[in-house]
Amino acid sequence: MNRDQWIGRLQQFVGIIEETWGHLSDEPELAVTGRKAQFTGRIRAQLGLSRAKADRQLGEFLHRHRHWKITA
């Protein structure tokens, strides 16, 4: 497991915490931010990519599927 994969797993964990806190504090923006962090972390952990590449891949995916609603 390389460093990017380890950081990706950590980012997934932080995303879960942010999403849960967003639900508990009734802040939907924080919950969505946590969800995005989980997706980016998952990409980073599985593929071993840098944060910039993982963010770019997620951004491209969300742009292609912009009619989808990402809700917490």
C-alpha positions as CSV (number, residue, x, y, z in Angstrom):
1,M,0.0,0.0,0.0
2,N,1.5,3.3,-1.1
3,R,1.2,6.6,0.6
4,D,-1.6,7.9,-1.6
5,Q,-3.7,4.8,-0.9
6,W,-3.2,5.2,2.8
7,I,-4.2,8.9,2.6
8,G,-7.2,7.9,0.5
9,R,-8.5,5.6,3.3
10,L,-7.9,8.3,5.8
11,Q,-9.8,10.8,3.6
12,Q,-12.7,8.3,3.4
13,F,-12.9,8.2,7.2
14,V,-12.8,11.9,7.5
15,G,-15.5,12.2,4.9
16,I,-17.7,9.8,6.9
17,I,-17.2,11.9,10.0
18,E,-18.0,15.1,8.1
19,E,-21.2,13.6,6.6
20,T,-22.4,12.3,10.0
21,W,-21.7,15.7,11.7
22,G,-23.6,17.4,8.9
23,H,-26.6,15.2,9.5
24,L,-26.4,15.7,13.3
25,S,-26.0,19.5,13.1
26,D,-28.6,19.8,10.3
27,E,-26.1,21.3,7.8
28,P,-26.7,19.7,4.4
29,E,-23.7,21.5,2.9
30,L,-21.3,19.8,5.3
31,A,-22.9,16.5,4.7
32,V,-22.4,16.8,0.9
33,T,-18.8,18.0,1.4
34,G,-18.2,14.8,3.5
35,R,-19.8,12.7,0.8
36,K,-17.5,14.2,-1.9
37,A,-14.5,13.6,0.4
38,Q,-15.5,10.0,0.7
39,F,-15.7,9.6,-3.1
40,T,-12.3,11.3,-3.6
41,G,-10.8,9.1,-0.9
42,R,-12.2,6.0,-2.5
43,I,-10.7,6.9,-5.9
44,R,-7.4,7.7,-4.3
45,A,-7.3,4.5,-2.2
46,Q,-8.3,2.2,-5.0
47,L,-6.1,3.7,-7.7
48,G,-3.3,5.1,-5.7
49,L,-3.6,8.6,-7.3
50,S,-2.6,11.9,-6.0
51,R,-5.2,14.2,-4.5
52,A,-5.2,16.5,-7.6
53,K,-5.8,13.6,-10.0
54,A,-8.6,12.1,-7.8
55,D,-10.3,15.5,-7.4
56,R,-10.0,16.0,-11.2
57,Q,-11.6,12.6,-11.9
58,L,-14.4,13.3,-9.5
59,G,-15.0,16.7,-11.0
60,E,-15.1,15.3,-14.5
61,F,-17.5,12.6,-13.4
62,L,-19.8,15.2,-11.7
63,H,-19.6,17.4,-14.8
64,R,-20.6,14.6,-17.1
65,H,-23.5,13.6,-14.8
66,R,-24.5,17.1,-13.6
67,H,-28.2,16.3,-13.8
68,W,-27.7,13.9,-10.8
69,K,-28.5,15.3,-7.4
70,I,-25.9,14.5,-4.8
71,T,-27.7,14.7,-1.5
72,A,-26.8,13.4,1.9
